[in-house]
Amino acid sequence: MNLFNPPKRVKDLSIHFGENPFVLLSLFFRQAKNQNWNQQDITHVLDKAKKGNYAHLVKTLQAHIHH
């Protein structure tokens, strides 16, 4: 579920189940920053992603990636 209305999505990022969670968070942060997301929006997604288990983290990040 995307946290924004209208939905915000990062482009040119691939998240794969099984990768290190810190790597996934870092990749998302870097790509969102490069695409001019503001710090508050990035932090909102990362904080939500970290509030569950690994599957929740991946699902949250994938909800904010343009496929």
PDB file as gemmi writes it, atoms N, CA and C in Angstrom:
CRYST1    1.000    1.000    1.000  90.00  90.00  90.00 P 1                      
ATOM      1  N   MET A   1       0.833  -1.181   0.000  1.00  0.00           N  
ATOM      2  CA  MET A   1       0.000   0.000   0.000  1.00  0.00           C  
ATOM      3  C   MET A   1       0.882   1.250   0.000  1.00  0.00           C  
ATOM      4  N   ASN A   2       0.679   2.091  -0.982  1.00  0.00           N  
ATOM      5  CA  ASN A   2       1.441   3.329  -1.090  1.00  0.00           C  
ATOM      6  C   ASN A   2       0.953   4.302  -0.027  1.00  0.00           C  
ATOM      7  N   LEU A   3       1.878   4.988   0.619  1.00  0.00           N  
ATOM      8  CA  LEU A   3       1.556   5.881   1.728  1.00  0.00           C  
ATOM      9  C   LEU A   3       1.118   7.270   1.283  1.00  0.00           C  
ATOM     10  N   PHE A   4       1.156   7.548  -0.002  1.00  0.00           N  
ATOM     11  CA  PHE A   4       0.891   8.896  -0.495  1.00  0.00           C  
ATOM     12  C   PHE A   4      -0.324   8.922  -1.415  1.00  0.00           C  
ATOM     13  N   ASN A   5      -0.996  10.058  -1.424  1.00  0.00           N  
ATOM     14  CA  ASN A   5      -2.123  10.272  -2.317  1.00  0.00           C  
ATOM     15  C   ASN A   5      -1.952  11.625  -2.987  1.00  0.00           C  
ATOM     16  N   PRO A   6      -1.651  11.687  -4.268  1.00  0.00           N  
ATOM     17  CA  PRO A   6      -1.496  10.573  -5.196  1.00  0.00           C  
ATOM     18  C   PRO A   6      -0.228   9.773  -4.896  1.00  0.00           C  
ATOM     19  N   PRO A   7      -0.177   8.520  -5.332  1.00  0.00           N  
ATOM     20  CA  PRO A   7       0.979   7.665  -5.045  1.00  0.00           C  
ATOM     21  C   PRO A   7       2.288   8.236  -5.579  1.00  0.00           C  
ATOM     22  N   LYS A   8       3.333   8.130  -4.756  1.00  0.00           N  
ATOM     23  CA  LYS A   8       4.683   8.503  -5.185  1.00  0.00           C  
ATOM     24  C   LYS A   8       5.455   7.214  -5.401  1.00  0.00           C  
ATOM     25  N   ARG A   9       6.228   7.181  -6.471  1.00  0.00           N  
ATOM     26  CA  ARG A   9       7.003   5.978  -6.781  1.00  0.00           C  
ATOM     27  C   ARG A   9       8.394   6.358  -7.270  1.00  0.00           C  
ATOM     28  N   VAL A  10       9.366   5.560  -6.854  1.00  0.00           N  
ATOM     29  CA  VAL A  10      10.747   5.705  -7.303  1.00  0.00           C  
ATOM     30  C   VAL A  10      10.891   4.925  -8.607  1.00  0.00           C  
ATOM     31  N   LYS A  11      11.598   5.498  -9.558  1.00  0.00           N  
ATOM     32  CA  LYS A  11      11.833   4.824 -10.842  1.00  0.00           C  
ATOM     33  C   LYS A  11      13.219   4.188 -10.849  1.00  0.00           C  
ATOM     34  N   ASP A  12      13.392   3.215 -11.727  1.00  0.00           N  
ATOM     35  CA  ASP A  12      14.694   2.581 -11.966  1.00  0.00           C  
ATOM     36  C   ASP A  12      15.293   1.955 -10.715  1.00  0.00           C  
ATOM     37  N   LEU A  13      14.471   1.238  -9.966  1.00  0.00           N  
ATOM     38  CA  LEU A  13      14.952   0.537  -8.781  1.00  0.00           C  
ATOM     39  C   LEU A  13      14.303  -0.834  -8.745  1.00  0.00           C  
ATOM     40  N   SER A  14      15.108  -1.832  -8.444  1.00  0.00           N  
ATOM     41  CA  SER A  14      14.616  -3.197  -8.349  1.00  0.00           C  
ATOM     42  C   SER A  14      14.901  -3.725  -6.948  1.00  0.00           C  
ATOM     43  N   ILE A  15      13.871  -4.187  -6.273  1.00  0.00           N  
ATOM     44  CA  ILE A  15      13.992  -4.739  -4.929  1.00  0.00           C  
ATOM     45  C   ILE A  15      13.774  -6.247  -5.033  1.00  0.00           C  
ATOM     46  N   HIS A  16      14.728  -7.016  -4.551  1.00  0.00           N  
ATOM     47  CA  HIS A  16      14.650  -8.475  -4.631  1.00  0.00           C  
ATOM     48  C   HIS A  16      14.555  -9.078  -3.238  1.00  0.00           C  
ATOM     49  N   PHE A  17      13.575  -9.946  -3.050  1.00  0.00           N  
ATOM     50  CA  PHE A  17      13.424 -10.653  -1.785  1.00  0.00           C  
ATOM     51  C   PHE A  17      14.674 -11.490  -1.551  1.00  0.00           C  
ATOM     52  N   GLY A  18      15.243 -11.388  -0.368  1.00  0.00           N  
ATOM     53  CA  GLY A  18      16.437 -12.144  -0.021  1.00  0.00           C  
ATOM     54  C   GLY A  18      17.669 -11.273   0.145  1.00  0.00           C  
ATOM     55  N   GLU A  19      17.610 -10.044  -0.369  1.00  0.00           N  
ATOM     56  CA  GLU A  19      18.743  -9.135  -0.207  1.00  0.00           C  
ATOM     57  C   GLU A  19      18.783  -8.620   1.232  1.00  0.00           C  
ATOM     58  N   ASN A  20      19.949  -8.182   1.646  1.00  0.00           N  
ATOM     59  CA  ASN A  20      20.142  -7.629   2.976  1.00  0.00           C  
ATOM     60  C   ASN A  20      19.208  -6.434   3.176  1.00  0.00           C  
ATOM     61  N   PRO A  21      18.488  -6.371   4.305  1.00  0.00           N  
ATOM     62  CA  PRO A  21      17.540  -5.273   4.510  1.00  0.00           C  
ATOM     63  C   PRO A  21      18.194  -3.896   4.527  1.00  0.00           C  
ATOM     64  N   PHE A  22      19.405  -3.798   5.046  1.00  0.00           N  
ATOM     65  CA  PHE A  22      20.087  -2.501   5.072  1.00  0.00           C  
ATOM     66  C   PHE A  22      20.457  -2.050   3.665  1.00  0.00           C  
ATOM     67  N   VAL A  23      20.793  -2.994   2.818  1.00  0.00           N  
ATOM     68  CA  VAL A  23      21.081  -2.675   1.415  1.00  0.00           C  
ATOM     69  C   VAL A  23      19.815  -2.170   0.739  1.00  0.00           C  
ATOM     70  N   LEU A  24      18.697  -2.836   0.973  1.00  0.00           N  
ATOM     71  CA  LEU A  24      17.432  -2.420   0.368  1.00  0.00           C  
ATOM     72  C   LEU A  24      17.044  -1.012   0.802  1.00  0.00           C  
ATOM     73  N   LEU A  25      17.166  -0.734   2.090  1.00  0.00           N  
ATOM     74  CA  LEU A  25      16.836   0.602   2.599  1.00  0.00           C  
ATOM     75  C   LEU A  25      17.759   1.656   2.000  1.00  0.00           C  
ATOM     76  N   SER A  26      19.036   1.336   1.900  1.00  0.00           N  
ATOM     77  CA  SER A  26      20.011   2.275   1.331  1.00  0.00           C  
ATOM     78  C   SER A  26      19.745   2.538  -0.142  1.00  0.00           C  
ATOM     79  N   LEU A  27      19.434   1.493  -0.893  1.00  0.00           N  
ATOM     80  CA  LEU A  27      19.135   1.657  -2.315  1.00  0.00           C  
ATOM     81  C   LEU A  27      17.908   2.542  -2.513  1.00  0.00           C  
ATOM     82  N   PHE A  28      16.877   2.294  -1.712  1.00  0.00           N  
ATOM     83  CA  PHE A  28      15.668   3.108  -1.823  1.00  0.00           C  
ATOM     84  C   PHE A  28      15.980   4.560  -1.474  1.00  0.00           C  
ATOM     85  N   PHE A  29      16.690   4.772  -0.376  1.00  0.00           N  
ATOM     86  CA  PHE A  29      17.036   6.131   0.052  1.00  0.00           C  
ATOM     87  C   PHE A  29      17.790   6.873  -1.047  1.00  0.00           C  
ATOM     88  N   ARG A  30      18.813   6.235  -1.587  1.00  0.00           N  
ATOM     89  CA  ARG A  30      19.647   6.887  -2.608  1.00  0.00           C  
ATOM     90  C   ARG A  30      18.835   7.227  -3.854  1.00  0.00           C  
ATOM     91  N   GLN A  31      18.027   6.280  -4.309  1.00  0.00           N  
ATOM     92  CA  GLN A  31      17.259   6.506  -5.530  1.00  0.00           C  
ATOM     93  C   GLN A  31      16.187   7.582  -5.317  1.00  0.00           C  
ATOM     94  N   ALA A  32      15.520   7.562  -4.184  1.00  0.00           N  
ATOM     95  CA  ALA A  32      14.503   8.579  -3.891  1.00  0.00           C  
ATOM     96  C   ALA A  32      15.148   9.957  -3.790  1.00  0.00           C  
ATOM     97  N   LYS A  33      16.296  10.029  -3.153  1.00  0.00           N  
ATOM     98  CA  LYS A  33      17.020  11.304  -3.024  1.00  0.00           C  
ATOM     99  C   LYS A  33      17.422  11.816  -4.405  1.00  0.00           C  
ATOM    100  N   ASN A  34      17.916  10.934  -5.260  1.00  0.00           N  
ATOM    101  CA  ASN A  34      18.314  11.321  -6.619  1.00  0.00           C  
ATOM    102  C   ASN A  34      17.126  11.791  -7.450  1.00  0.00           C  
ATOM    103  N   GLN A  35      15.931  11.353  -7.086  1.00  0.00           N  
ATOM    104  CA  GLN A  35      14.726  11.740  -7.828  1.00  0.00           C  
ATOM    105  C   GLN A  35      13.965  12.865  -7.124  1.00  0.00           C  
ATOM    106  N   ASN A  36      14.686  13.578  -6.265  1.00  0.00           N  
ATOM    107  CA  ASN A  36      14.192  14.800  -5.615  1.00  0.00           C  
ATOM    108  C   ASN A  36      13.005  14.598  -4.679  1.00  0.00           C  
ATOM    109  N   TRP A  37      12.941  13.441  -4.043  1.00  0.00           N  
ATOM    110  CA  TRP A  37      11.963  13.279  -2.972  1.00  0.00           C  
ATOM    111  C   TRP A  37      12.445  14.125  -1.803  1.00  0.00           C  
ATOM    112  N   ASN A  38      11.526  14.679  -1.027  1.00  0.00           N  
ATOM    113  CA  ASN A  38      11.968  15.429   0.149  1.00  0.00           C  
ATOM    114  C   ASN A  38      12.285  14.451   1.284  1.00  0.00           C  
ATOM    115  N   GLN A  39      13.078  14.921   2.219  1.00  0.00           N  
ATOM    116  CA  GLN A  39      13.567  14.069   3.303  1.00  0.00           C  
ATOM    117  C   GLN A  39      12.418  13.499   4.138  1.00  0.00           C  
ATOM    118  N   GLN A  40      11.387  14.284   4.351  1.00  0.00           N  
ATOM    119  CA  GLN A  40      10.248  13.832   5.152  1.00  0.00           C  
ATOM    120  C   GLN A  40       9.547  12.642   4.503  1.00  0.00           C  
ATOM    121  N   ASP A  41       9.358  12.680   3.201  1.00  0.00           N  
ATOM    122  CA  ASP A  41       8.698  11.572   2.499  1.00  0.00           C  
ATOM    123  C   ASP A  41       9.559  10.314   2.510  1.00  0.00           C  
ATOM    124  N   ILE A  42      10.856  10.486   2.313  1.00  0.00           N  
ATOM    125  CA  ILE A  42      11.773   9.340   2.350  1.00  0.00           C  
ATOM    126  C   ILE A  42      11.742   8.696   3.731  1.00  0.00           C  
ATOM    127  N   THR A  43      11.855   9.515   4.760  1.00  0.00           N  
ATOM    128  CA  THR A  43      11.852   9.018   6.133  1.00  0.00           C  
ATOM    129  C   THR A  43      10.538   8.315   6.461  1.00  0.00           C  
ATOM    130  N   HIS A  44       9.438   8.851   5.971  1.00  0.00           N  
ATOM    131  CA  HIS A  44       8.121   8.246   6.207  1.00  0.00           C  
ATOM    132  C   HIS A  44       8.079   6.814   5.660  1.00  0.00           C  
ATOM    133  N   VAL A  45       8.557   6.627   4.445  1.00  0.00           N  
ATOM    134  CA  VAL A  45       8.566   5.291   3.833  1.00  0.00           C  
ATOM    135  C   VAL A  45       9.516   4.364   4.588  1.00  0.00           C  
ATOM    136  N   LEU A  46      10.719   4.837   4.883  1.00  0.00           N  
ATOM    137  CA  LEU A  46      11.704   3.989   5.560  1.00  0.00           C  
ATOM    138  C   LEU A  46      11.236   3.597   6.960  1.00  0.00           C  
ATOM    139  N   ASP A  47      10.653   4.545   7.698  1.00  0.00           N  
ATOM    140  CA  ASP A  47      10.152   4.235   9.039  1.00  0.00           C  
ATOM    141  C   ASP A  47       9.037   3.191   8.984  1.00  0.00           C  
ATOM    142  N   LYS A  48       8.125   3.344   8.037  1.00  0.00           N  
ATOM    143  CA  LYS A  48       7.032   2.374   7.879  1.00  0.00           C  
ATOM    144  C   LYS A  48       7.593   0.998   7.506  1.00  0.00           C  
ATOM    145  N   ALA A  49       8.586   0.975   6.623  1.00  0.00           N  
ATOM    146  CA  ALA A  49       9.180  -0.290   6.186  1.00  0.00           C  
ATOM    147  C   ALA A  49       9.848  -1.030   7.343  1.00  0.00           C  
ATOM    148  N   LYS A  50      10.428  -0.288   8.275  1.00  0.00           N  
ATOM    149  CA  LYS A  50      11.164  -0.896   9.385  1.00  0.00           C  
ATOM    150  C   LYS A  50      10.268  -1.331  10.540  1.00  0.00           C  
ATOM    151  N   LYS A  51       8.969  -1.098  10.449  1.00  0.00           N  
ATOM    152  CA  LYS A  51       8.057  -1.420  11.556  1.00  0.00           C  
ATOM    153  C   LYS A  51       7.500  -2.834  11.497  1.00  0.00           C  
ATOM    154  N   GLY A  52       8.100  -3.686  10.742  1.00  0.00           N  
ATOM    155  CA  GLY A  52       7.610  -5.059  10.654  1.00  0.00           C  
ATOM    156  C   GLY A  52       8.748  -6.011  10.382  1.00  0.00           C  
ATOM    157  N   ASN A  53       8.396  -7.183   9.914  1.00  0.00           N  
ATOM    158  CA  ASN A  53       9.408  -8.180   9.589  1.00  0.00           C  
ATOM    159  C   ASN A  53       9.987  -7.912   8.195  1.00  0.00           C  
ATOM    160  N   TYR A  54      10.833  -8.808   7.752  1.00  0.00           N  
ATOM    161  CA  TYR A  54      11.511  -8.625   6.462  1.00  0.00           C  
ATOM    162  C   TYR A  54      10.518  -8.557   5.304  1.00  0.00           C  
ATOM    163  N   ALA A  55       9.515  -9.420   5.321  1.00  0.00           N  
ATOM    164  CA  ALA A  55       8.520  -9.416   4.244  1.00  0.00           C  
ATOM    165  C   ALA A  55       7.778  -8.081   4.196  1.00  0.00           C  
ATOM    166  N   HIS A  56       7.480  -7.519   5.358  1.00  0.00           N  
ATOM    167  CA  HIS A  56       6.819  -6.209   5.419  1.00  0.00           C  
ATOM    168  C   HIS A  56       7.717  -5.123   4.830  1.00  0.00           C  
ATOM    169  N   LEU A  57       9.008  -5.183   5.138  1.00  0.00           N  
ATOM    170  CA  LEU A  57       9.964  -4.207   4.601  1.00  0.00           C  
ATOM    171  C   LEU A  57       9.967  -4.249   3.076  1.00  0.00           C  
ATOM    172  N   VAL A  58      10.089  -5.432   2.522  1.00  0.00           N  
ATOM    173  CA  VAL A  58      10.131  -5.579   1.064  1.00  0.00           C  
ATOM    174  C   VAL A  58       8.819  -5.116   0.443  1.00  0.00           C  
ATOM    175  N   LYS A  59       7.705  -5.507   1.018  1.00  0.00           N  
ATOM    176  CA  LYS A  59       6.390  -5.129   0.483  1.00  0.00           C  
ATOM    177  C   LYS A  59       6.202  -3.610   0.510  1.00  0.00           C  
ATOM    178  N   THR A  60       6.619  -2.968   1.582  1.00  0.00           N  
ATOM    179  CA  THR A  60       6.489  -1.511   1.696  1.00  0.00           C  
ATOM    180  C   THR A  60       7.346  -0.809   0.657  1.00  0.00           C  
ATOM    181  N   LEU A  61       8.579  -1.238   0.507  1.00  0.00           N  
ATOM    182  CA  LEU A  61       9.451  -0.609  -0.486  1.00  0.00           C  
ATOM    183  C   LEU A  61       8.914  -0.843  -1.896  1.00  0.00           C  
ATOM    184  N   GLN A  62       8.464  -2.055  -2.181  1.00  0.00           N  
ATOM    185  CA  GLN A  62       7.940  -2.355  -3.517  1.00  0.00           C  
ATOM    186  C   GLN A  62       6.694  -1.528  -3.839  1.00  0.00           C  
ATOM    187  N   ALA A  63       5.924  -1.159  -2.830  1.00  0.00           N  
ATOM    188  CA  ALA A  63       4.729  -0.341  -3.050  1.00  0.00           C  
ATOM    189  C   ALA A  63       5.088   1.075  -3.486  1.00  0.00           C  
ATOM    190  N   HIS A  64       6.352   1.451  -3.305  1.00  0.00           N  
ATOM    191  CA  HIS A  64       6.803   2.798  -3.646  1.00  0.00           C  
ATOM    192  C   HIS A  64       7.806   2.801  -4.794  1.00  0.00           C  
ATOM    193  N   ILE A  65       7.757   1.743  -5.600  1.00  0.00           N  
ATOM    194  CA  ILE A  65       8.642   1.628  -6.760  1.00  0.00           C  
ATOM    195  C   ILE A  65       7.790   1.521  -8.011  1.00  0.00           C  
ATOM    196  N   HIS A  66       8.159   2.267  -9.027  1.00  0.00           N  
ATOM    197  CA  HIS A  66       7.457   2.215 -10.310  1.00  0.00           C  
ATOM    198  C   HIS A  66       7.907   0.963 -11.048  1.00  0.00           C  
ATOM    199  N   HIS A  67       6.963   0.067 -11.347  1.00  0.00           N  
ATOM    200  CA  HIS A  67       7.295  -1.198 -12.021  1.00  0.00           C  
ATOM    201  C   HIS A  67       7.106  -1.074 -13.500  1.00  0.00           C  
TER     202      HIS A  67                                                      
END                                                                             
